[in-house]
Amino acid sequence: MPTQTTEAPETRRRLARIATEVLAPWVWVLGLPLIVAWKVTGYHVGETVLWGLVVGVTGSLIPMAVIVRGARKGKWDSHHVTDRAGRLVPFAVCIGSLTAGFVGLIAGGAPHEMIALAAAELVCLIAALAITFGLEFKISMHAMVAAGAAVMLIRVYGPWLALVFLGVAWVCWSRVELGDHTKAEVTAGMAAGVVLGGGVYLLLDTVLS
């Protein structure tokens, strides 16, 4: 019969695994544009789907398809690419695909908030690439994306969305609990998400409005 001390670590790891999967970067990058588009298009279903999916598909689904395929072929350790050295190709794919989406938003006359969102995501990706390989520091993308998304949601929907930071804290904890990141890596990721992701979005939203 398992003891309470044995069950506790198993429960912690189960909760950590749930957070890591449910609040993974690709989930945020797919869902966030749709949530933002819903508000900034005046709750117009067609425009929400159009602009939300331009960002969601190019920033999340296309890169994730490449990453999952590569993981199945053994090119990197998992779909989370926890090995720092294996992140170059995934970063390049993400940046290239999202850049195409960014151009499409501008060419299609998308709401400025969607352009600002895509630009903020691009800045985060480029910064993460530079930090990961320039500084040889495996910054947490889970933390960066979640924190940046939280700031954007607060800007679009109001201060009550600060509750989203509970989810940010949960996913940051999960990355450390699973041993995929250190406390320094998730702290750096969260700070970069707020400053770069959230900051760039706030700046461009103001300048372009």
Secondary structure per residue as TSV (DSSP state, phi and psi in degrees):
chain	resnum	aa	ss	phi	psi
A	1	M	-	360.0	125.4
A	2	P	-	-66.4	142.7
A	3	T	-	-84.9	166.7
A	4	Q	H	-63.1	-37.5
A	5	T	H	-67.4	-29.4
A	6	T	H	-75.0	-40.4
A	7	E	H	-68.0	-35.1
A	8	A	H	-59.6	-50.2
A	9	P	H	-62.0	-35.5
A	10	E	H	-65.5	-40.6
A	11	T	H	-65.7	-42.1
A	12	R	H	-61.2	-43.4
A	13	R	H	-68.9	-34.5
A	14	R	H	-65.5	-44.2
A	15	L	H	-65.1	-37.3
A	16	A	H	-66.9	-41.5
A	17	R	H	-65.2	-39.3
A	18	I	H	-61.3	-47.3
A	19	A	H	-62.1	-42.9
A	20	T	H	-61.9	-35.5
A	21	E	H	-85.4	-46.5
A	22	V	H	-69.7	-33.4
A	23	L	T	-110.1	31.9
A	24	A	-	-68.9	156.3
A	25	P	H	-52.6	-42.2
A	26	W	H	-64.9	-30.4
A	27	V	H	-69.2	-46.1
A	28	W	H	-60.3	-46.5
A	29	V	H	-69.4	-24.4
A	30	L	H	-81.3	-44.2
A	31	G	H	-81.7	-38.3
A	32	L	H	-56.1	-48.2
A	33	P	H	-60.1	-36.0
A	34	L	H	-68.3	-41.0
A	35	I	H	-65.6	-43.3
A	36	V	H	-67.5	-44.3
A	37	A	H	-61.1	-36.0
A	38	W	H	-57.6	-41.3
A	39	K	H	-78.0	-47.5
A	40	V	H	-75.9	-16.0
A	41	T	T	-93.5	6.7
A	42	G	T	74.0	33.2
A	43	Y	S	63.3	35.9
A	44	H	-	-89.5	116.3
A	45	V	H	-61.1	-48.3
A	46	G	H	-61.0	-47.2
A	47	E	H	-69.3	-33.8
A	48	T	H	-60.2	-48.6
A	49	V	H	-64.6	-44.1
A	50	L	H	-60.1	-61.3
A	51	W	H	-72.5	-34.0
A	52	G	H	-63.9	-41.0
A	53	L	H	-77.7	-26.2
A	54	V	H	-57.7	-46.0
A	55	V	H	-75.6	-43.9
A	56	G	H	-63.6	-42.5
A	57	V	I	-71.0	-47.5
A	58	T	I	-75.6	-28.8
A	59	G	I	-92.4	-19.8
A	60	S	I	-126.5	-61.5
A	61	L	I	-66.3	-45.7
A	62	I	H	-64.1	-51.2
A	63	P	H	-59.7	-39.4
A	64	M	H	-67.0	-35.6
A	65	A	H	-61.9	-41.8
A	66	V	H	-66.3	-43.4
A	67	I	H	-65.5	-45.9
A	68	V	H	-63.3	-42.1
A	69	R	H	-62.1	-43.4
A	70	G	H	-64.1	-39.1
A	71	A	H	-64.1	-39.3
A	72	R	H	-66.9	-28.6
A	73	K	T	-87.7	-0.3
A	74	G	T	82.0	16.5
A	75	K	S	-72.8	-28.9
A	76	W	S	-144.1	169.4
A	77	D	S	-66.7	-34.4
A	78	S	S	-164.2	178.9
A	79	H	T	-70.7	-8.5
A	80	H	T	-92.2	-10.3
A	81	V	-	45.3	67.2
A	82	T	-	-76.6	-18.7
A	83	D	S	-79.4	120.9
A	84	R	G	-57.2	-42.9
A	85	A	G	-64.7	-22.4
A	86	G	G	-88.9	4.3
A	87	R	G	-88.2	-6.5
A	88	L	H	-62.3	-52.8
A	89	V	H	-63.5	-47.3
A	90	P	H	-56.3	-42.1
A	91	F	H	-62.0	-44.6
A	92	A	H	-62.6	-41.8
A	93	V	H	-64.2	-45.2
A	94	C	H	-60.2	-46.1
A	95	I	H	-66.0	-44.6
A	96	G	H	-63.2	-45.4
A	97	S	H	-66.8	-45.9
A	98	L	H	-67.8	-32.2
A	99	T	H	-60.2	-41.2
A	100	A	H	-62.0	-41.3
A	101	G	H	-65.5	-38.4
A	102	F	H	-61.7	-44.5
A	103	V	H	-62.8	-40.5
A	104	G	H	-63.2	-37.5
A	105	L	H	-62.6	-45.7
A	106	I	H	-65.2	-46.8
A	107	A	H	-64.4	-32.7
A	108	G	H	-87.6	-2.1
A	109	G	T	71.3	40.7
A	110	A	-	-67.3	157.9
A	111	P	-	-54.7	145.0
A	112	H	H	-61.7	-28.2
A	113	E	H	-64.0	-35.3
A	114	M	H	-71.8	-36.5
A	115	I	H	-65.1	-42.3
A	116	A	H	-63.2	-39.3
A	117	L	H	-63.6	-48.1
A	118	A	H	-64.0	-39.5
A	119	A	H	-63.5	-41.8
A	120	A	H	-63.4	-40.6
A	121	E	H	-65.1	-39.6
A	122	L	H	-63.5	-42.4
A	123	V	H	-61.0	-42.7
A	124	C	H	-62.5	-42.6
A	125	L	H	-64.2	-45.1
A	126	I	H	-64.8	-41.9
A	127	A	H	-64.1	-42.2
A	128	A	H	-63.9	-39.0
A	129	L	H	-62.0	-45.8
A	130	A	I	-63.8	-42.0
A	131	I	I	-68.7	-43.3
A	132	T	I	-63.5	-42.8
A	133	F	I	-105.2	-30.2
A	134	G	I	-74.7	-44.2
A	135	L	S	-98.2	-5.8
A	136	E	-	54.0	47.3
A	137	F	-	-127.1	121.4
A	138	K	-	-83.8	75.2
A	139	I	-	-62.0	143.6
A	140	S	-	-79.4	116.2
A	141	M	H	-73.1	-31.5
A	142	H	H	-57.0	-48.0
A	143	A	H	-69.2	-42.2
A	144	M	H	-62.9	-49.3
A	145	V	H	-66.8	-43.9
A	146	A	H	-62.9	-44.4
A	147	A	H	-67.3	-42.3
A	148	G	H	-62.4	-42.0
A	149	A	H	-62.6	-39.0
A	150	A	H	-61.4	-43.1
A	151	V	H	-63.4	-43.2
A	152	M	H	-62.9	-40.8
A	153	L	H	-65.9	-37.4
A	154	I	H	-62.6	-42.2
A	155	R	H	-62.9	-42.2
A	156	V	H	-80.3	-41.3
A	157	Y	H	-108.4	-13.4
A	158	G	-	114.9	169.4
A	159	P	G	-63.7	-20.6
A	160	W	G	-64.6	-20.3
A	161	L	G	-74.5	-0.5
A	162	A	G	-59.7	-18.3
A	163	L	G	-59.5	-23.3
A	164	V	H	-61.2	-24.6
A	165	F	H	-65.8	-16.8
A	166	L	H	-64.7	-40.4
A	167	G	H	-67.4	-36.8
A	168	V	H	-61.2	-45.6
A	169	A	H	-62.5	-39.8
A	170	W	H	-62.8	-47.6
A	171	V	H	-70.9	-33.4
A	172	C	H	-63.3	-44.9
A	173	W	H	-59.6	-41.8
A	174	S	H	-62.0	-37.2
A	175	R	H	-67.7	-35.6
A	176	V	H	-74.5	-42.7
A	177	E	H	-59.5	-37.7
A	178	L	T	-82.4	-6.8
A	179	G	T	79.1	12.9
A	180	D	S	-83.1	-21.7
A	181	H	S	-145.2	159.0
A	182	T	-	-90.2	169.6
A	183	K	H	-62.0	-36.6
A	184	A	H	-65.0	-38.2
A	185	E	H	-69.1	-39.1
A	186	V	H	-76.1	-33.3
A	187	T	H	-65.2	-43.7
A	188	A	H	-63.4	-39.7
A	189	G	H	-64.0	-43.8
A	190	M	H	-64.7	-43.1
A	191	A	H	-63.5	-42.1
A	192	A	H	-66.2	-36.7
A	193	G	I	-63.7	-43.3
A	194	V	I	-67.3	-48.4
A	195	V	I	-74.6	-48.2
A	196	L	I	-84.7	-56.7
A	197	G	I	-62.6	-57.6
A	198	G	I	-67.2	-42.1
A	199	G	H	-64.3	-45.1
A	200	V	H	-64.6	-40.2
A	201	Y	H	-62.5	-46.9
A	202	L	H	-60.9	-42.3
A	203	L	H	-63.8	-50.0
A	204	L	H	-70.3	-34.5
A	205	D	H	-61.2	-38.0
A	206	T	H	-73.6	-45.2
A	207	V	H	-68.5	-40.0
A	208	L	H	-84.9	-14.1
A	209	S	-	-74.8	360.0
